[in-house]
Amino acid sequence: LYGIDCPESGQSFGQEAADYVSEVALFEEVKLQVLNTDRYGRSVALVALPDGRLLNELLLDEGLAWVYPDYCKDPRCAGWLLKEQLAKARGKGLWSEKDPLPPWKWRQKNK
């Protein structure tokens, strides 16, 4: 998912993020807008649900992802940071924890 990073499966809220994606997108016909390819050759995309909502944004709204500062370079990222801050202010999802560890830092510690 372009511009965001969800908790890893071994992190708090990793399973909740995966469950949420399944809940809203499993068996749905989504539209991908591929914006990049990562170093592993995977497409990095905006994922639009049938109703037009972006899965990337919904995960931020639910407090189940961070904006990924190293990779979120699109102009929409400024608005996404506001979504992240709002989820944090409301204590939603991973923001219910005192100091959640971003997945990119978690991966560095757990190589």
Residue pairs with C-beta under 8 A, 6 or more apart in sequence:
1 44
1 45
1 46
1 47
1 55
1 56
1 59
1 65
2 35
2 36
2 44
2 45
2 46
2 56
2 71
2 72
2 74
3 56
3 67
3 68
3 71
3 72
3 73
3 74
3 76
3 77
3 80
4 56
4 59
4 60
4 65
4 66
4 67
4 68
4 72
4 80
5 65
5 66
5 68
5 102
5 103
5 104
6 14
6 17
6 18
6 59
6 64
6 65
6 103
7 13
7 14
7 17
7 64
7 65
7 94
7 100
7 103
7 106
8 14
8 103
8 106
8 107
8 110
9 15
9 18
10 106
10 110
11 101
11 103
11 106
12 94
12 97
12 100
13 63
13 64
13 93
13 94
13 97
13 100
16 64
16 93
17 59
17 64
17 65
17 93
20 58
20 59
20 62
20 64
21 55
21 59
24 49
24 55
24 58
25 47
25 49
25 55
28 49
28 50
29 50
30 47
30 48
30 49
30 50
30 55
31 47
31 48
32 43
32 45
32 46
32 47
32 48
33 45
33 46
33 48
34 43
34 44
34 45
35 44
35 45
35 46
35 74
36 43
36 44
36 71
37 43
37 44
38 44
44 71
46 54
46 56
47 54
47 55
47 56
48 54
48 55
49 55
49 58
56 65
56 80
57 80
57 83
59 65
60 67
60 80
60 83
60 84
60 87
61 83
61 86
61 87
61 92
62 87
62 92
62 93
63 87
63 88
63 90
63 91
63 92
63 93
63 94
63 95
63 96
64 93
64 94
65 84
66 84
66 102
66 103
67 77
67 80
67 81
67 84
68 104
70 104
72 80
87 93
87 95
88 95
94 100
101 109
